[in-house]
Amino acid sequence: MEQRFVIFVHAKEDEGAKAAHSLLYAKELHEAGIEVKLVFDGAGVKSLANFATNTERPTHKVYLELKDQGVIAGACEFCSTAMGVEEAVLATGIPRLNEISGHPSIAAYVKDGYTPIVM
């Protein structure tokens, strides 16, 4: 079976390098022809909001590329509300994931053959 990866981004606001690297790893895998999905969960929903709104940062361009290529699978619905970034996440148009009590399901990805990476 072909390798597939899902990157769950949990990086907090003060972990900008970790959040940025999640984008870079997803971009590299995608460009290498390896299937990859990005899921923003926990405090990572704040990173998504920052990527979307900080248009002068280099990460904004990478975020837009990955969004346009369908690499970004979604963001946690519960965490977007709990972390106070619901409006910013909604504005991205990225799906809100809520399969497990309002949170995204990692098991669904594993069952579909994805190897999880949590950052």
N, CA, C and O of each residue as an XYZ file, in Angstrom:
476
protein
N       0.843     -1.192      0.000
C       0.000      0.000      0.000
C       0.884      1.250      0.000
O       1.932      1.299      0.644
N       0.438      2.224     -0.722
C       1.148      3.495     -0.822
C       1.135      4.217      0.522
O       0.142      4.170      1.248
N       2.238      4.884      0.848
C       2.303      5.628      2.108
C       1.420      6.852      2.060
O       1.356      7.553      1.050
N       0.727      7.106      3.184
C      -0.135      8.274      3.340
C       0.098      8.805      4.751
O       0.259      8.037      5.699
N       0.113     10.118      4.872
C       0.352     10.738      6.170
C      -0.728     11.759      6.489
O      -1.254     12.430      5.601
N      -1.046     11.863      7.767
C      -1.904     12.938      8.259
C      -1.124     13.638      9.367
O      -0.653     13.006     10.313
N      -1.001     14.931      9.232
C      -0.285     15.731     10.230
C      -1.318     16.459     11.075
O      -2.060     17.307     10.579
N      -1.358     16.116     12.360
C      -2.214     16.817     13.313
C      -1.385     17.932     13.931
O      -0.387     17.675     14.603
N      -1.803     19.172     13.699
C      -1.066     20.342     14.190
C      -1.671     20.782     15.514
O      -2.809     21.248     15.565
N      -0.900     20.629     16.583
C      -1.308     21.052     17.920
C      -0.439     22.207     18.420
O      -0.620     22.666     19.548
N       0.486     22.676     17.611
C       1.439     23.713     18.016
C       0.719     24.956     18.527
O      -0.195     25.481     17.892
N       1.167     25.408     19.705
C       0.588     26.596     20.332
C       1.132     27.863     19.671
O       2.041     27.817     18.841
N       0.547     28.995     20.066
C       0.948     30.291     19.501
C       2.440     30.567     19.662
O       3.058     31.164     18.780
N       3.026     30.136     20.786
C       4.446     30.402     21.009
C       5.331     29.318     20.393
O       6.537     29.291     20.641
N       4.746     28.431     19.598
C       5.493     27.386     18.904
C       5.381     27.589     17.386
O       5.087     26.661     16.632
N       5.623     28.821     16.975
C       5.467     29.183     15.576
C       6.332     28.367     14.630
O       5.896     28.029     13.529
N       7.554     28.047     15.044
C       8.439     27.257     14.184
C       7.872     25.861     13.977
O       7.935     25.322     12.872
N       7.321     25.276     15.025
C       6.737     23.943     14.907
C       5.528     23.974     13.970
O       5.373     23.097     13.121
N       4.689     24.970     14.126
C       3.516     25.107     13.261
C       3.943     25.327     11.806
O       3.382     24.724     10.891
N       4.931     26.189     11.604
C       5.414     26.465     10.251
C       5.996     25.206      9.611
O       5.793     24.952      8.424
N       6.716     24.427     10.404
C       7.295     23.197      9.869
C       6.222     22.178      9.487
O       6.435     21.374      8.580
N       5.090     22.201     10.156
C       4.013     21.295      9.752
C       3.583     21.614      8.321
O       3.306     20.708      7.535
N       3.529     22.909      7.986
C       3.212     23.314      6.617
C       4.302     22.872      5.646
O       4.018     22.349      4.569
N       5.555     23.093      6.047
C       6.674     22.748      5.167
C       6.749     21.250      4.918
O       7.008     20.825      3.792
N       6.525     20.432      5.966
C       6.544     18.976      5.792
C       5.403     18.535      4.882
O       5.592     17.678      4.018
N       4.230     19.112      5.072
C       3.082     18.766      4.227
C       3.369     19.142      2.777
O       3.060     18.376      1.864
N       3.952     20.307      2.563
C       4.285     20.767      1.209
C       5.298     19.825      0.562
O       5.143     19.435     -0.595
N       6.337     19.464      1.319
C       7.367     18.572      0.787
C       6.781     17.205      0.419
O       7.050     16.685     -0.664
N       5.994     16.635      1.305
C       5.379     15.334      1.028
C       4.474     15.419     -0.207
O       4.531     14.564     -1.090
N       3.648     16.451     -0.252
C       2.731     16.624     -1.382
C       3.496     16.759     -2.700
O       3.142     16.130     -3.697
N       4.536     17.575     -2.697
C       5.320     17.786     -3.911
C       6.076     16.528     -4.334
O       6.407     16.367     -5.508
N       6.352     15.627     -3.368
C       7.027     14.357     -3.671
C       6.034     13.289     -4.143
O       6.415     12.150     -4.414
N       4.754     13.673     -4.237
C       3.741     12.737     -4.698
C       3.222     11.810     -3.617
O       2.588     10.798     -3.920
N       3.480     12.137     -2.369
C       3.022     11.335     -1.236
C       1.757     11.979     -0.686
O       1.737     13.177     -0.400
N       0.709     11.189     -0.540
C      -0.553     11.736     -0.050
C      -0.392     12.200      1.398
O       0.142     11.479      2.242
N      -0.865     13.411      1.665
C      -0.760     14.004      3.005
C      -1.975     14.882      3.251
O      -2.497     15.520      2.337
N      -2.412     14.902      4.493
C      -3.499     15.772      4.941
C      -3.036     16.506      6.188
O      -2.263     15.970      6.983
N      -3.508     17.728      6.355
C      -3.235     18.535      7.544
C      -4.534     18.703      8.313
O      -5.568     19.034      7.734
N      -4.478     18.473      9.628
C      -5.622     18.683     10.506
C      -5.164     19.594     11.639
O      -4.184     19.292     12.321
N      -5.856     20.689     11.841
C      -5.537     21.615     12.923
C      -6.432     21.287     14.111
O      -7.658     21.324     14.002
N      -5.816     20.967     15.243
C      -6.535     20.494     16.419
C      -5.927     21.137     17.662
O      -4.800     21.631     17.623
N      -6.668     21.129     18.753
C      -6.160     21.724     19.984
C      -5.746     23.166     19.750
O      -6.413     23.904     19.025
N      -4.637     23.562     20.372
C      -4.138     24.926     20.213
C      -3.702     25.214     18.776
O      -3.496     26.371     18.413
N      -3.563     24.175     17.964
C      -3.187     24.344     16.567
C      -4.192     25.149     15.753
O      -3.851     25.690     14.701
N      -5.435     25.231     16.239
C      -6.423     26.050     15.508
C      -6.015     27.520     15.526
O      -6.353     28.274     14.613
N      -5.286     27.926     16.569
C      -4.784     29.304     16.605
C      -3.704     29.506     15.546
O      -3.602     30.576     14.945
N      -2.898     28.466     15.324
C      -1.886     28.541     14.260
C      -2.553     28.698     12.912
O      -2.101     29.485     12.080
N      -3.635     27.951     12.686
C      -4.382     28.093     11.424
C      -4.872     29.519     11.256
O      -4.719     30.107     10.186
N      -5.459     30.080     12.302
C      -5.949     31.463     12.241
C      -4.806     32.419     11.909
O      -4.986     33.356     11.132
N      -3.624     32.185     12.497
C      -2.462     33.047     12.226
C      -1.986     32.907     10.783
O      -1.665     33.904     10.137
N      -1.939     31.665     10.268
C      -1.516     31.466      8.874
C      -2.449     32.198      7.917
O      -2.010     32.776      6.923
N      -3.725     32.166      8.225
C      -4.729     32.754      7.330
C      -4.738     34.271      7.375
O      -4.993     34.916      6.358
N      -4.463     34.853      8.538
C      -4.623     36.302      8.690
C      -3.326     37.101      8.590
O      -3.367     38.290      8.274
N      -2.189     36.486      8.848
C      -0.901     37.204      8.780
C      -0.356     37.127      7.353
O       0.566     36.367      7.060
N      -0.951     37.933      6.476
C      -0.686     37.843      5.042
C       0.736     38.238      4.643
O       1.171     37.908      3.540
N       1.464     38.930      5.505
C       2.821     39.346      5.152
C       3.856     38.274      5.513
O       5.018     38.403      5.129
N       3.474     37.242      6.225
C       4.410     36.185      6.635
C       4.564     35.156      5.510
O       3.605     34.881      4.788
N       5.762     34.589      5.360
C       5.975     33.561      4.325
C       5.045     32.347      4.495
O       4.697     31.695      3.511
N       4.650     32.047      5.722
C       3.770     30.902      5.960
C       2.389     31.103      5.332
O       1.704     30.128      5.024
N       1.978     32.345      5.143
C       0.669     32.608      4.540
C       0.605     32.046      3.116
O      -0.390     31.439      2.721
N       1.666     32.256      2.366
C       1.710     31.761      0.987
C       1.659     30.235      0.959
O       0.937     29.654      0.149
N       2.419     29.585      1.837
C       2.427     28.117      1.886
C       1.050     27.614      2.314
O       0.537     26.648      1.749
N       0.458     28.260      3.301
C      -0.898     27.917      3.744
C      -1.874     27.969      2.566
O      -2.659     27.042      2.367
N      -1.824     29.062      1.783
C      -2.735     29.219      0.640
C      -2.520     28.123     -0.406
O      -3.481     27.589     -0.961
N      -1.254     27.793     -0.669
C      -0.947     26.727     -1.630
C      -1.564     25.405     -1.175
O      -2.224     24.719     -1.956
N      -1.345     25.057      0.084
C      -1.848     23.786      0.609
C      -3.371     23.772      0.646
O      -3.996     22.743      0.388
N      -3.954     24.898      0.964
C      -5.417     24.992      0.971
C      -5.957     24.759     -0.438
O      -6.894     23.985     -0.631
N      -5.359     25.435     -1.418
C      -5.799     25.305     -2.811
C      -5.600     23.892     -3.351
O      -6.358     23.443     -4.211
N      -4.585     23.191     -2.851
C      -4.290     21.832     -3.317
C      -5.112     20.771     -2.575
O      -5.003     19.582     -2.877
N      -5.930     21.194     -1.612
C      -6.764     20.248     -0.879
C      -6.025     19.454      0.180
O      -6.522     18.428      0.644
N      -4.845     19.914      0.568
C      -4.053     19.209      1.583
C      -4.625     19.453      2.981
O      -4.555     18.568      3.834
N      -5.185     20.627      3.227
C      -5.735     20.931      4.550
C      -7.116     20.292      4.657
O      -8.061     20.704      3.985
N      -7.213     19.277      5.518
C      -8.454     18.513      5.659
C      -9.477     19.245      6.514
O     -10.679     19.157      6.262
N      -8.999     19.976      7.535
C      -9.944     20.680      8.376
C      -9.359     21.105      9.702
O      -8.173     20.930      9.979
N     -10.244     21.674     10.517
C      -9.876     22.173     11.845
C     -10.920     21.700     12.850
O     -12.096     21.545     12.519
N     -10.480     21.477     14.060
C     -11.362     21.001     15.123
C     -12.442     22.041     15.429
O     -12.144     23.191     15.752
N     -13.688     21.614     15.321
C     -14.809     22.505     15.595
C     -14.823     22.930     17.066
O     -14.943     24.119     17.365
N     -14.703     21.976     17.975
C     -14.740     22.275     19.407
C     -13.608     23.222     19.793
O     -13.832     24.224     20.473
N     -12.399     22.900     19.359
C     -11.235     23.702     19.749
C     -11.274     25.107     19.148
O     -10.822     26.063     19.777
N     -11.808     25.234     17.939
C     -11.921     26.564     17.328
C     -12.762     27.484     18.198
O     -12.443     28.659     18.378
N     -13.847     26.926     18.738
C     -14.717     27.710     19.619
C     -14.044     27.932     20.969
O     -14.013     29.055     21.472
N     -13.505     26.865     21.556
C     -12.889     26.953     22.886
C     -11.680     27.882     22.910
O     -11.417     28.528     23.924
N     -10.940     27.954     21.799
C      -9.729     28.783     21.735
C     -10.021     30.202     21.254
O      -9.103     31.013     21.133
N     -11.289     30.511     20.978
C     -11.670     31.865     20.606
C     -11.320     32.269     19.193
O     -11.204     33.460     18.904
N     -11.146     31.295     18.294
C     -10.804     31.629     16.905
C     -11.854     31.095     15.922
O     -11.566     30.900     14.741
N     -13.055     30.865     16.416
C     -14.117     30.318     15.569
C     -14.353     31.173     14.326
O     -14.452     30.639     13.221
N     -14.446     32.499     14.495
C     -14.701     33.394     13.359
C     -13.578     33.313     12.324
O     -13.839     33.238     11.123
N     -12.331     33.329     12.794
C     -11.182     33.276     11.876
C     -11.139     31.937     11.142
O     -10.828     31.895      9.952
N     -11.447     30.850     11.835
C     -11.448     29.532     11.200
C     -12.588     29.438     10.193
O     -12.397     28.934      9.086
N     -13.758     29.914     10.563
C     -14.892     29.911      9.631
C     -14.561     30.707      8.373
O     -14.925     30.308      7.267
N     -13.871     31.833      8.543
C     -13.531     32.701      7.412
C     -12.594     32.016      6.412
O     -12.548     32.406      5.246
N     -11.847     31.000      6.856
C     -10.938     30.298      5.942
C     -11.694     29.433      4.941
O     -11.187     29.140      3.858
N     -12.905     29.025      5.305
C     -13.653     28.110      4.458
C     -13.199     26.665      4.581
O     -13.704     25.786      3.883
N     -12.248     26.423      5.467
C     -11.755     25.063      5.700
C     -12.791     24.315      6.539
O     -13.347     24.883      7.479
N     -13.059     23.048      6.211
C     -14.061     22.296      6.967
C     -13.747     22.220      8.463
O     -12.592     22.120      8.877
N     -14.810     22.271      9.246
C     -14.662     22.065     10.690
C     -14.956     20.596     10.956
O     -15.980     20.066     10.524
N     -14.059     19.958     11.659
C     -14.161     18.525     11.926
C     -14.709     18.293     13.328
O     -14.316     18.968     14.279
N     -15.627     17.325     13.446
C     -16.305     17.135     14.740
C     -16.772     15.697     14.975
O     -17.754     15.481     15.686
N     -16.093     14.726     14.397
C     -16.542     13.340     14.456
C     -16.573     12.736     15.866
O     -17.433     11.907     16.162
N     -15.660     13.138     16.722
C     -15.542     12.558     18.068
C     -15.837     13.644     19.105
O     -14.935     14.367     19.528
N     -17.093     13.752     19.506
C     -17.506     14.752     20.505
C     -17.007     16.152     20.161
O     -16.534     16.885     21.029
N     -17.118     16.506     18.903
C     -16.717     17.844     18.465
C     -15.287     17.954     17.985
O     -14.864     19.022     17.540
N     -14.525     16.856     18.066
C     -13.105     16.839     17.680
C     -12.905     15.947     16.458
O     -13.745     15.091     16.179
N     -11.801     16.133     15.719
C     -11.519     15.259     14.579
C     -11.139     13.852     15.051
O     -10.637     13.674     16.160
N     -11.383     12.870     14.205
C     -11.066     11.479     14.510
C      -9.719     11.086     13.925
O      -9.534     11.129     12.709
N      -8.788     10.708     14.772
C      -7.505     10.195     14.277
C      -7.684      8.750     13.808
O      -7.018      8.314     12.869
N      -8.592      8.002     14.466
C      -8.820      6.598     14.104
C      -9.310      6.470     12.666
O      -8.935      5.529     11.966
N     -10.139      7.402     12.220
C     -10.648      7.347     10.843
C      -9.496      7.431      9.846
O      -9.501      6.728      8.835
N      -8.517      8.278     10.120
C      -7.356      8.383      9.237
C      -6.520      7.113      9.279
O      -6.086      6.623      8.236
N      -6.290      6.580     10.463
C      -5.499      5.356     10.599
C      -6.186      4.208      9.860
O      -5.524      3.430      9.172
N      -7.496      4.099      9.996
C      -8.258      3.054      9.293
C      -8.158      3.217      7.781
O      -8.231      2.232      7.046
N      -7.990      4.456      7.310
C      -7.839      4.722      5.880
C      -6.389      4.610      5.409
O      -6.076      4.955      4.269
N      -5.506      4.129      6.286
C      -4.124      3.882      5.896
C      -3.159      5.026      6.074
O      -2.034      4.967      5.579
N      -3.578      6.077      6.778
C      -2.684      7.208      7.033
C      -1.832      6.952      8.271
O      -2.314      6.411      9.267
N      -0.576      7.341      8.200
C       0.310      7.334      9.357
C       0.225      8.717      9.988
O       0.499      9.715      9.321
N      -0.154      8.794     11.272
C      -0.260     10.119     11.895
C       1.096     10.675     12.326
O       1.978      9.951     12.788
N       1.219     11.965     12.158
C       2.330     12.756     12.684
C       1.685     13.850     13.494
O       0.827     14.575     12.991
N       2.088     13.983     14.753
C       1.487     14.998     15.622
C       2.550     16.028     15.951
O       3.621     15.700     16.462
N       2.234     17.284     15.647
C       3.192     18.377     15.883
C       2.550     19.454     16.728
O       3.189     20.459     17.038
